[in-house]
Amino acid sequence: MIILDYRDRRPIYEQIVERFQELMMSSVLEKDAQLPSVRSLAMDLSINPNTIQRAYAELERKGYIYSVKGKGNFVADNRSLKDSRKEAVLKKQEETAMEAMGLGVEGAMLKRVIDEIYEKGGKSDD
């Protein structure tokens, strides 16, 4: 579920936050799904529980999760967050298309690149 990259310059808690956000945005973690306990996830990842606690606090601050005293942490209703992320991605694509147009990239070529990405399922050839 969570894979850490110890060569990544970002703090571990940020990597955990990002991974959980990806899982929630892609609906792998559904609304009201319970997250692993701080202690169990810390043991699974072999890291300090304070790191997990910090990640969970950040996720709660951003509105991705909510906590129930004595029960644990759960996935919040992220529809509005997902919608705003979609809008941001589309805005970024609009800016990319404008830049490509300014560089003389033909619309058909740009569409072809996007179609190829979708056909591959977003997987890179790297």
C-alpha positions as CSV (number, residue, x, y, z in Angstrom):
1,M,0.0,0.0,0.0
2,I,2.7,2.5,1.1
3,I,6.2,2.3,-0.3
4,L,8.8,4.8,0.9
5,D,11.7,6.0,-1.1
6,Y,14.6,6.7,1.3
7,R,16.5,8.5,-1.5
8,D,13.7,11.0,-1.9
9,R,14.7,14.4,-0.4
10,R,11.1,14.9,0.9
11,P,10.4,14.0,4.5
12,I,8.9,10.6,5.0
13,Y,5.7,12.0,6.4
14,E,5.2,14.0,3.1
15,Q,5.7,10.8,1.1
16,I,3.0,9.1,3.3
17,V,0.6,12.0,2.8
18,E,1.1,12.0,-0.9
19,R,0.6,8.2,-1.2
20,F,-2.6,8.3,0.8
21,Q,-3.9,11.2,-1.3
22,E,-3.2,9.2,-4.4
23,L,-5.0,6.2,-3.0
24,M,-8.0,8.3,-2.0
25,M,-8.2,10.3,-5.3
26,S,-8.0,7.0,-7.3
27,S,-10.8,5.6,-5.2
28,V,-8.6,2.7,-3.9
29,L,-9.5,4.0,-0.5
30,E,-13.3,4.7,-0.4
31,K,-15.2,7.2,1.8
32,D,-15.4,6.0,5.4
33,A,-12.7,3.3,5.0
34,Q,-10.7,2.9,8.1
35,L,-7.0,3.7,7.8
36,P,-4.4,1.5,9.5
37,S,-3.7,2.4,13.1
38,V,-0.7,4.7,13.7
39,R,1.1,1.9,15.6
40,S,0.4,-0.9,13.0
41,L,1.4,1.3,10.0
42,A,4.6,2.4,11.8
43,M,5.5,-1.2,12.5
44,D,4.7,-2.2,8.8
45,L,6.9,0.6,7.5
46,S,9.5,0.3,10.2
47,I,9.4,3.9,11.1
48,N,8.6,6.0,14.2
49,P,4.9,6.3,15.0
50,N,5.3,10.0,15.4
51,T,6.0,10.2,11.6
52,I,2.7,8.4,10.9
53,Q,0.9,10.7,13.4
54,R,2.3,13.7,11.7
55,A,1.1,12.4,8.3
56,Y,-2.4,11.7,9.6
57,A,-2.6,15.1,11.2
58,E,-1.6,16.7,7.8
59,L,-4.2,14.6,6.0
60,E,-6.9,15.6,8.5
61,R,-5.8,19.3,8.2
62,K,-6.2,19.1,4.4
63,G,-9.7,17.4,4.7
64,Y,-8.7,14.0,3.4
65,I,-9.4,12.1,6.6
66,Y,-11.3,12.5,9.9
67,S,-10.7,10.9,13.2
68,V,-13.1,9.3,15.6
69,K,-11.9,9.3,19.2
70,G,-11.2,5.7,20.3
71,K,-12.0,4.3,16.8
72,G,-9.2,5.6,14.5
73,N,-8.9,7.5,11.3
74,F,-11.2,7.3,8.4
75,V,-11.4,8.5,4.8
76,A,-13.5,11.7,4.5
77,D,-15.9,12.5,1.6
78,N,-13.3,13.7,-0.9
79,R,-15.6,14.5,-3.8
80,S,-15.1,18.3,-3.6
81,L,-11.3,17.8,-3.2
82,K,-11.3,15.4,-6.2
83,D,-13.3,18.0,-8.2
84,S,-10.9,20.8,-7.4
85,R,-7.9,18.6,-8.2
86,K,-9.5,17.7,-11.6
87,E,-10.0,21.4,-12.3
88,A,-6.4,22.1,-11.4
89,V,-5.2,19.4,-13.8
90,L,-7.4,20.6,-16.6
91,K,-6.1,24.2,-16.1
92,K,-2.5,22.8,-16.2
93,Q,-3.4,21.0,-19.4
94,E,-4.8,24.2,-20.9
95,E,-1.5,26.0,-20.1
96,T,0.5,23.1,-21.6
97,A,-1.6,23.2,-24.8
98,M,-1.1,27.0,-25.1
99,E,2.6,26.6,-24.6
100,A,2.7,23.8,-27.2
101,M,0.8,26.0,-29.6
102,G,3.2,28.8,-29.1
103,L,6.1,26.4,-29.9
104,G,4.3,25.3,-33.1
105,V,3.2,21.8,-32.0
106,E,0.2,20.8,-34.0
107,G,-3.1,20.1,-32.2
108,A,-3.3,16.6,-33.8
109,M,0.2,15.7,-32.5
110,L,-0.8,16.8,-29.0
111,K,-4.0,14.8,-29.1
112,R,-2.1,11.8,-30.3
113,V,0.3,12.0,-27.4
114,I,-2.5,12.3,-24.9
115,D,-4.4,9.4,-26.6
116,E,-1.2,7.2,-26.4
117,I,-0.9,8.0,-22.7
118,Y,-4.5,6.9,-22.1
119,E,-4.1,3.8,-24.2
120,K,-1.1,2.8,-22.1
121,G,-3.1,3.4,-19.0
122,G,-0.7,6.2,-17.8
123,K,2.2,3.8,-17.6
124,S,5.6,5.1,-18.6
125,D,8.0,3.2,-21.0
126,D,10.9,4.0,-18.6
